[in-house]
Amino acid sequence: MAWDLLERTDVQGCRDLEYAAIAVGAELGERVTHPTWRRYFEGQEWYRPRAFIWTPVARENRDWLEAAACRCRVERPEVSPRIRRRVERWFARLAAGRLRLPRRVYADGQPSTPGDVRRLLTRGHLPPLTPRTAVVPAEGAAPGGPGTVSVLVGAPDLSCVGDEDEACEGLVFVELTFDARGLVTAVNVGAVACPFVYVVTSGGEVRVAPILVGRSRPSLVGVDTVPLPPCAEGGPLWVELREEDPETTHIEAVWLEVDGRRLDPVEGRGPVVLRRGEVLRLRFDGLRRGAARLSLVARGHYEPGGARRAR
């Protein structure tokens, strides 16, 4: 079974945990009966239901992943099932070329015609929505009614590591605003870019993952979390946030979560503004060797294309 490189938002990670829990059994031969996931797995070349026996390790992994997915959903809820179905229908109509739009609609923040929006969303332009795609309320939106939702579709392209074109990475951030009738009245589309997290040790550096994914303007400011590798060394931990794309990142605060407790940096405190080529170096003291759960947490947003200078 081929596993995708996961560079996702926190909520997307909840879906990936659920997928991984089901995939453990599916890889062994268990038939997937979950109504949300059955058709998705039937489309995977490696999926072949057959007689099998659970191994103790596989069962333990499945149980752990199921419990982690459950905790994740409690902490970071998605939109209601009704709103998700609405978004799924919108993507299905888009793929079929039958998208319904009102006369007055906004595209990327500008008043537009339905024709303008259709040209923006040409068939095949957006990756498809799958059961692994998270649909979340946008900042300040209610999960169950009319409002704005955020969707992160696509999968990272491994060939893009180090590429300067943020669109190459394969992830597309889509924001849809629905009215009370269920029609989309505003569409925002953008490739995902954001600062990258590195862990620097005596043995070299590890490129971990992007942070603040999809928070591409001030109205989307928020908190994101990136899990870090376990601490294998004693002494201070050095983490770097590197702005590798043509954009400006505004970091209001950044800290480390160590086994559930907050640890602030002794060097590199926010707020700070990073432009392309700039690096924020963070030093964390007081870590014990072998700490089980490490995560970097940041609050902020980024603005593509150099953007405005902070006042």
N, C-alpha and C positions, 0 to 999 in steps of 0.2 A: 504494500500500500504506500502510495506517495503522500507525504505530509507537506502541506503548504507552509512556507515561512510566514509566521503570524506577526504582522506589524499593525496592531489594531487599537482602537480606543478601548477604554475599560469595558463599556457595555458590549462592544463587539466581542471582547474576551469571554463574556458570559455565554454567548452563542457558541463560541469555539470550544468551551469546556463541555457544553452539552453535546456537541458533535463528537468530541473525543471520547466521551463516556460511552456513547452508542457505538462508535467505531471500534472500540476494543473488542466488543463481542462480534461485530460485523466482520472484522478481520479474521476471527476464528471460524466463522461460518454461521453465526446466529442470524436468523431472519429478522429484519427490522420491520416492526409493525406500528411504530409511532406514526400517527397520521401526518405530522408535520415533516417528518424526515424520510418516510418510506420511499417516495418517488425520487428524492435526491440521491439516496444510496443506490437505488435501482439503476441510476444513470452513471454510476462509477464502474469503470472497467474491472477493478479488482474485487468487486463485491460479488461473491458466489455463495449463497446460502447452502449449507450442507450439515451433515451430522458432525458434532464436535463435542469436546469435553472441556469444561472450564478448568484452567490451571489456577492454583492458589494466587499466583502473582497477578494474573490477568483479572481475576475477580476482585482482588484488593485494589488494583488500579482503577477498575470500573467504579467501584464503590466510592473511592476517594474523589474521582472526577465528578460523579453525580452530586456528592455532598458539596464540593466546591462550586459547581454550577448553581446549586440551590442557594448557597450563601451569597453568591454574586448577584443573583436576581433580586434578592431581598435588599441588598445594599444599593444596586443600580438598576431600578426598574425601567422597563421599556414602555412604549405606548400601549394602550389597551388593545385586545385582539381585534376589536371593531375597526380601530384606526389602522392597525397593521394590514387588515384585509383591504382597506381603502387604498393604501399605498401599493399593495400587491396588484390590485386592479389597474392602478394608474400605470405601473411599469408594464403590465401585460398589454394595455392599450397602446402604449408607446411602441413596444416591440412589434405590434401588429399594424402600426400605422393608422390607428383609429383614435387618436388622442382627442379628448373633448376639452375645449378651453373657452372661458368667457371672453366677451369682446374686450373688456378691460383687464389687462394682465401685465405683470411686471416680470422682467427677465434681468437677472443680475442687478437688481436695484433700479432699473430704468423702465419708464412706461413703454410698453411694447404692444404689438399686435399679435394675434394668435399665429400668424404666419412667421413673425420673428422668432417666437418661441419654438415653433416646429423646426425652423432652420437650425436653432441652437441645439435642439434635441433630435438631430437627424438619426434615422434608424441605424442602430449599431454603434452610435456614439457613446452611449452609456453601457457599462457592463450590466449583466442581468441581475435581478434581485433573486437571492436564493434563501433557503432556510437558515443559512449561516450569516445572513445580513441582518444587522441590528437596525431597528427603527426606534429612535428616541425623541422625546420632546425637546425642541430647541430651548435655549435659555429663556426662562420665564413663561414657557407655554404650558398649558394644562395637558396632562396625558390623555384625557378621555374625550375631548371635544374639539371644535374648530380651532385652528391655530397652525403653528409651524412645527414640522418634524424634520429631523436630520437623518440622513441615510449615507452610509459609507459603503460603496459597492466596488467590486473588483478584487484583485489579488496582487500583491507586490511582485514585481519582475526582478528576479535575482540578477539579471544582466545589467540592471540600472544602478547597482551600487557604485557610488562615486560620480554618477552622471549629473550634470548641471541642470538638466531639464526636469523640473519637478513633475511634469505630466508623464514622464517616462516610467515613473514608479508604479503605475498601474492602478492606483487607488483614486477614486473620484468621490468627492464630497458633494452631496445633493441636498438642498434644502427646499422643501415644498410647503407652501402656505395654502390651507384649505379654508373655504368659506363654509357657512352653515349648511349650504346645499351639497357640500362634498366636492365642489369644483376647485381646482387649483387656480389661485389668483396670483401667485408669485412663485418663480423658480430661480434658484441660485445654484450655479454649477461651478465647481473648481477642482483642479487636481490638488491632491494632498501634499503639502510640504510643511515643514516645521523643523525646529532645532533637533539635533540628534544627541542622544545620551551616550557617553563613553565612560567606562571604568578604567582607570589607569593604575596598574600595579607594577611591582618591581620586575615582573616577567613580560611586561608589554601593556598593550591597551586592548580593550574589548569594545567593539561597536555594538551597543545593546539594542536600541530602538528609538524611534522618534517620540517626542512628547508634545503635548498641546495639539494633537492631530485634529484638523478640521476647524480649529478656532481661528478663522482667517479674517476676523475683523473685531473691533472693540465690543460690539454687541454680543459676541460669542465668548467673551472672557469667562474663564472657569478653571476648575482644578482637574488635572490629569495625573495618573499614576503609572509608572513604568517599573515592573519587577526587575531587580538586579540579581546578578549571580551571587551565590553564597560567599560570605567573607572567609577566604582561605588563609589570610594573613593577619597577624596582629598589627597594632599600630594604627595610624590614621588611614582613612579611606578617601581617595581622591576620585572625584567624579567631575566630568566636564560636559557642559552643554555647548555644542558647536553649531553655529549658524552657517550652513553649507550652501544655502540657496539664496537667490536674489530677493530677499525679503527682510523685514524688520520685525524682531521678536521683542515683545514687552513682557518681562517677567516681574510680577509683583512680589512673589515670595516663593521660596523653594526650601524643602526640608527632606529628611530621610525618615522613613518609618522602619523601625527595627523591632521585629516580633511584636508589632502592634503599638509601640510607643514612638512618640515624635522625638527626633533628634535634629536640632538646628545646626547649620554649618558654622565653624569657627572662622572660616574664610569664604568669601563669595556670597555674602548675604544680598538679597534684593532690597529694593527694586532696581532693575537694570534693563538697559536697552541693548540688544545685540543686532548688529548688521552683518551682512555677508562677510565671512572670513574672521569674525570675532568669536571669542571663546570665553565662557564663564567657568572659572575653576572653583570647585567646591571642595573644602576639606572638612571631614567629619571625624571627630575624636570620640573616644569612649566606646568603641566597638569591641566586642569580645570575639575571639576567633571562632568561626563556625556558626555564627548567628544564622538561625534557620530561615527567617523571612526578611528580606531587605527590599524596599521599594523607594524610588525617588518620586517625590510629589512636588508639583509646580502649579502655581496659579498664574494665569496670564493669557496672552493671545499673540498672534502674529499677523502681519499685513504684507501680502505679496508685493513684489516689485519695488522694494525700497521704501515705499509708503511715507507716512508723515513722521517728522521728528517729534519726540516727546517734548511737551512744554513744561 
